[in-house]
Amino acid sequence: MMFQDIDYVEKFDGVWALASIHHLYRAELEDVLMKIYTALKPDGVLFFNARFGENKYDNKYGKHFNEFTQKSFRKFIKSNVLLNQFEIKEEFISADKREGREEQWYCAILKK
């Protein structure tokens, strides 16, 4: 199932979106996050991460990337009335653990 096809209502205690939905374009990312919010049970949680930074770009293979910092992610969430219902419970920066990789990742735990 594609994230865009989510149509559940209060079905899940949590959603783990590790290095996945940050590949959506911003408008689509907003829509998917709203769908995830609807799919979460009351007090459900979402783990979200994206590369750490301020950019939006397509790489040479055509894969799209959204980068976020704590400040830019909070601004993104607050810019949408529905997404603003998420409570950001925790944020942290994580180093990429894959061999030969030096990227950092912005990580957030959000609560419905």
GROMACS elastic network, one bead per residue, 0.5 to 0.9 nm:
[ bonds ]
;  ai    aj funct       b0    kb
    1     4     6  0.82406   500
    1     5     6  0.65502   500
    1     6     6  0.76493   500
    2     5     6  0.53520   500
    2     6     6  0.71824   500
    3     6     6  0.55611   500
    3    21     6  0.77494   500
    3    32     6  0.62492   500
    3    35     6  0.83473   500
    3    36     6  0.84056   500
    4     7     6  0.86378   500
    4    28     6  0.78161   500
    4    29     6  0.89045   500
    4    31     6  0.76773   500
    4    32     6  0.57697   500
    4    35     6  0.79651   500
    5    32     6  0.85698   500
    5    35     6  0.86877   500
    6    32     6  0.77594   500
    6    35     6  0.61976   500
    6    36     6  0.73088   500
    6    39     6  0.76585   500
    7    35     6  0.67833   500
    7    36     6  0.86335   500
    7    38     6  0.81545   500
    7    39     6  0.70846   500
    8    11     6  0.60301   500
    8    12     6  0.84357   500
    8    35     6  0.78037   500
    8    36     6  0.82339   500
    8    38     6  0.69639   500
    8    40     6  0.82031   500
    9    12     6  0.83767   500
    9    35     6  0.85958   500
    9    36     6  0.89063   500
    9    37     6  0.87563   500
    9    38     6  0.53732   500
    9    40     6  0.69487   500
    9    41     6  0.76755   500
   10    13     6  0.81805   500
   10    37     6  0.83851   500
   10    38     6  0.61147   500
   10    42     6  0.70213   500
   10    44     6  0.85448   500
   11    38     6  0.85977   500
   11    39     6  0.54408   500
   11    40     6  0.58167   500
   11    41     6  0.57749   500
   12    15     6  0.70944   500
   12    39     6  0.61397   500
   12    41     6  0.55446   500
   12    44     6  0.69041   500
   12    45     6  0.87376   500
   13    39     6  0.88627   500
   13    40     6  0.59213   500
   13    41     6  0.55917   500
   13    42     6  0.80007   500
   13    43     6  0.75913   500
   13    45     6  0.64957   500
   13    46     6  0.87660   500
   14    40     6  0.65087   500
   14    41     6  0.80495   500
   14    44     6  0.52946   500
   14    46     6  0.55820   500
   14    47     6  0.78526   500
   14   111     6  0.89883   500
   15    36     6  0.75669   500
   15    39     6  0.89588   500
   15    40     6  0.77085   500
   15    44     6  0.81796   500
   15    45     6  0.64809   500
   15    47     6  0.63034   500
   15    48     6  0.85391   500
   16    45     6  0.85762   500
   16    46     6  0.60431   500
   16    48     6  0.68172   500
   17    20     6  0.58081   500
   17    21     6  0.65076   500
   17    22     6  0.87668   500
   17    46     6  0.72957   500
   17    47     6  0.57405   500
   17    48     6  0.50940   500
   17    49     6  0.69613   500
   18    21     6  0.77777   500
   18    22     6  0.88165   500
   18    47     6  0.71159   500
   18    48     6  0.60266   500
   18    49     6  0.57602   500
   18    50     6  0.79808   500
   18   107     6  0.88782   500
   19    22     6  0.64496   500
   19    23     6  0.79622   500
   19    48     6  0.76682   500
   19    49     6  0.57946   500
   19    50     6  0.59407   500
   19    51     6  0.80348   500
   19   105     6  0.88114   500
   20    23     6  0.60916   500
   20    24     6  0.82665   500
   20    48     6  0.85261   500
   20    49     6  0.79871   500
   20    50     6  0.80437   500
   21    24     6  0.55881   500
   21    25     6  0.89984   500
   21    29     6  0.67252   500
   21    32     6  0.80492   500
   21    33     6  0.87544   500
   21    48     6  0.80445   500
   21    49     6  0.83099   500
   21    50     6  0.81810   500
   21    66     6  0.89336   500
   22    25     6  0.78976   500
   22    26     6  0.85664   500
   22    29     6  0.72338   500
   22    48     6  0.83682   500
   22    49     6  0.71838   500
   22    50     6  0.54684   500
   22    51     6  0.80592   500
   22    64     6  0.80090   500
   22    65     6  0.59770   500
   22    66     6  0.52659   500
   22    67     6  0.74515   500
   23    26     6  0.89581   500
   23    29     6  0.82697   500
   23    50     6  0.85094   500
   23    63     6  0.68964   500
   23    66     6  0.62794   500
   24    27     6  0.80749   500
   24    28     6  0.58866   500
   24    29     6  0.53469   500
   24    32     6  0.88202   500
   24    64     6  0.65677   500
   24    65     6  0.72292   500
   24    66     6  0.75220   500
   25    28     6  0.53571   500
   25    29     6  0.59273   500
   25    30     6  0.86878   500
   25    56     6  0.84184   500
   25    64     6  0.70198   500
   25    65     6  0.78515   500
   25    66     6  0.74676   500
   26    30     6  0.61689   500
   26    31     6  0.86607   500
   26    56     6  0.87285   500
   26    66     6  0.76258   500
   27    30     6  0.52301   500
   27    31     6  0.64592   500
   27    32     6  0.88343   500
   28    31     6  0.50344   500
   28    32     6  0.61641   500
   28    33     6  0.85690   500
   29    32     6  0.51241   500
   29    33     6  0.60673   500
   29    34     6  0.85507   500
   30    33     6  0.52178   500
   30    34     6  0.62548   500
   30    35     6  0.87175   500
   30    76     6  0.86806   500
   30    77     6  0.83973   500
   30    80     6  0.78968   500
   30    83     6  0.74876   500
   31    34     6  0.51709   500
   31    35     6  0.63076   500
   31    36     6  0.87372   500
   32    36     6  0.61485   500
   32    37     6  0.85363   500
   33    37     6  0.61043   500
   33    38     6  0.86548   500
   33    83     6  0.70928   500
   34    38     6  0.62953   500
   34    39     6  0.86249   500
   34    82     6  0.67545   500
   34    83     6  0.61671   500
   35    38     6  0.51034   500
   35    39     6  0.61443   500
   35    40     6  0.87420   500
   36    40     6  0.62125   500
   36    46     6  0.79916   500
   37    40     6  0.53580   500
   37    41     6  0.83943   500
   37    44     6  0.84294   500
   37    45     6  0.87705   500
   37    46     6  0.82731   500
   37    82     6  0.87466   500
   37    83     6  0.78084   500
   37    85     6  0.85745   500
   37    86     6  0.75726   500
   37   111     6  0.87638   500
   37   112     6  0.65172   500
   38    41     6  0.78022   500
   38   112     6  0.87946   500
   39    44     6  0.89225   500
   40    43     6  0.77335   500
   40    44     6  0.51287   500
   40    45     6  0.71530   500
   40    46     6  0.82526   500
   40   111     6  0.89768   500
   40   112     6  0.69679   500
   41    44     6  0.50175   500
   41    45     6  0.85018   500
   41   112     6  0.75780   500
   42    45     6  0.88882   500
   42   111     6  0.85898   500
   42   112     6  0.59919   500
   43   111     6  0.59023   500
   43   112     6  0.50032   500
   44   110     6  0.84140   500
   44   111     6  0.57508   500
   44   112     6  0.54043   500
   45   109     6  0.67161   500
   45   110     6  0.54827   500
   45   112     6  0.62512   500
   46   108     6  0.80009   500
   46   109     6  0.56642   500
   46   110     6  0.50912   500
   46   111     6  0.64244   500
   46   112     6  0.81773   500
   47   107     6  0.73428   500
   47   108     6  0.58945   500
   47   110     6  0.65336   500
   48   106     6  0.83440   500
   48   107     6  0.58077   500
   48   108     6  0.53170   500
   48   109     6  0.64616   500
   48   110     6  0.78654   500
   49    52     6  0.86804   500
   49    68     6  0.85279   500
   49   105     6  0.64299   500
   49   106     6  0.54539   500
   49   108     6  0.62438   500
   49   109     6  0.88336   500
   50    53     6  0.86942   500
   50    65     6  0.80910   500
   50    66     6  0.66856   500
   50    67     6  0.56345   500
   50    68     6  0.62829   500
   50    69     6  0.88316   500
   50   104     6  0.87455   500
   50   105     6  0.55595   500
   50   106     6  0.54083   500
   50   107     6  0.67366   500
   51    65     6  0.78950   500
   51    66     6  0.71493   500
   51    68     6  0.64518   500
   51    69     6  0.84966   500
   51   103     6  0.70376   500
   51   104     6  0.60526   500
   51   106     6  0.58267   500
   51   107     6  0.86287   500
   52    55     6  0.88556   500
   52    66     6  0.89100   500
   52    67     6  0.53517   500
   52    68     6  0.52097   500
   52    69     6  0.56414   500
   52    70     6  0.88065   500
   52    93     6  0.74681   500
   52    94     6  0.88318   500
   52   103     6  0.76202   500
   52   104     6  0.54286   500
   52   107     6  0.85837   500
   53    56     6  0.89974   500
   53    66     6  0.84551   500
   53    68     6  0.50702   500
   53    69     6  0.55866   500
   53    72     6  0.87413   500
   53   104     6  0.85120   500
   53   105     6  0.84588   500
   53   106     6  0.81023   500
   54    66     6  0.79355   500
   54    67     6  0.53452   500
   54    68     6  0.54852   500
   54    69     6  0.65837   500
   54    72     6  0.71620   500
   55    65     6  0.78845   500
   55    66     6  0.62640   500
   55    67     6  0.52268   500
   55    68     6  0.74624   500
   56    64     6  0.74530   500
   56    65     6  0.56056   500
   56    67     6  0.61174   500
   56    68     6  0.89517   500
   57    63     6  0.83013   500
   57    64     6  0.57081   500
   57    65     6  0.53907   500
   57    66     6  0.68536   500
   57    67     6  0.86673   500
   58    61     6  0.76399   500
   58    62     6  0.53647   500
   58    63     6  0.52821   500
   58    65     6  0.61173   500
   59    62     6  0.53195   500
   59    63     6  0.54512   500
   59    64     6  0.64530   500
   59    65     6  0.76475   500
   60    63     6  0.74844   500
   61    64     6  0.89204   500
   67    72     6  0.87494   500
   67    73     6  0.88378   500
   67   105     6  0.85103   500
   67   106     6  0.79981   500
   68    71     6  0.78234   500
   68    72     6  0.56141   500
   68    73     6  0.55299   500
   68   105     6  0.84136   500
   68   106     6  0.62906   500
   69    72     6  0.51639   500
   69    73     6  0.59357   500
   69    74     6  0.83893   500
   69    93     6  0.87016   500
   69   105     6  0.88344   500
   69   106     6  0.61184   500
   69   107     6  0.89698   500
   70    73     6  0.53798   500
   70    74     6  0.61683   500
   70    75     6  0.86285   500
   70    91     6  0.70494   500
   70    92     6  0.81265   500
   70    93     6  0.89280   500
   70   106     6  0.72202   500
   70   107     6  0.86475   500
   70   108     6  0.85365   500
   71    74     6  0.52964   500
   71    75     6  0.62147   500
   71    76     6  0.86496   500
   72    75     6  0.50202   500
   72    76     6  0.60625   500
   72    77     6  0.86436   500
   73    77     6  0.61441   500
   73    78     6  0.84937   500
   73   106     6  0.89388   500
   73   108     6  0.89705   500
   74    77     6  0.51524   500
   74    78     6  0.60117   500
   74    79     6  0.84811   500
   74    84     6  0.89001   500
   74    88     6  0.83141   500
   75    78     6  0.51357   500
   75    79     6  0.60144   500
   76    79     6  0.53120   500
   76    80     6  0.72248   500
   76    83     6  0.86009   500
   76    84     6  0.89139   500
   77    80     6  0.59199   500
   77    81     6  0.82207   500
   77    82     6  0.85784   500
   77    83     6  0.53665   500
   77    84     6  0.53852   500
   77    85     6  0.86185   500
   77    86     6  0.78934   500
   78    81     6  0.68108   500
   78    82     6  0.87148   500
   78    83     6  0.68054   500
   78    85     6  0.86007   500
   79    83     6  0.78890   500
   79    84     6  0.73069   500
   80    83     6  0.52580   500
   80    84     6  0.59224   500
   80    85     6  0.89610   500
   81    84     6  0.51734   500
   81    85     6  0.71341   500
   82    85     6  0.56416   500
   82    86     6  0.80680   500
   83    86     6  0.57783   500
   84    87     6  0.74982   500
   85   111     6  0.87577   500
   85   112     6  0.69364   500
   86   110     6  0.59428   500
   86   111     6  0.56018   500
   86   112     6  0.51613   500
   87   109     6  0.85359   500
   87   110     6  0.54196   500
   87   111     6  0.50507   500
   87   112     6  0.64381   500
   88    91     6  0.74298   500
   88   108     6  0.69152   500
   88   109     6  0.60773   500
   88   111     6  0.63941   500
   89   108     6  0.75413   500
   89   109     6  0.55800   500
   89   110     6  0.54968   500
   89   111     6  0.65338   500
   90   107     6  0.81912   500
   90   108     6  0.56681   500
   90   109     6  0.51728   500
   90   110     6  0.72083   500
   91   106     6  0.73753   500
   91   107     6  0.55853   500
   91   109     6  0.64859   500
   91   110     6  0.89144   500
   92   105     6  0.82885   500
   92   106     6  0.61424   500
   92   107     6  0.53302   500
   92   108     6  0.66406   500
   93   104     6  0.65499   500
   93   105     6  0.54766   500
   93   107     6  0.59743   500
   93   108     6  0.88607   500
   94    97     6  0.86724   500
   94   103     6  0.87054   500
   94   104     6  0.56186   500
   94   105     6  0.50542   500
   94   106     6  0.65893   500
   94   107     6  0.70869   500
   95   101     6  0.87795   500
   95   102     6  0.69851   500
   95   103     6  0.62940   500
   95   105     6  0.62248   500
   96    99     6  0.83965   500
   96   101     6  0.61132   500
   96   102     6  0.59723   500
   96   103     6  0.53996   500
   96   104     6  0.57141   500
   96   105     6  0.69088   500
   97   100     6  0.85518   500
   97   101     6  0.70705   500
   97   102     6  0.81008   500
   97   103     6  0.88532   500
   98   101     6  0.55855   500
   98   102     6  0.83006   500
   99   102     6  0.86034   500
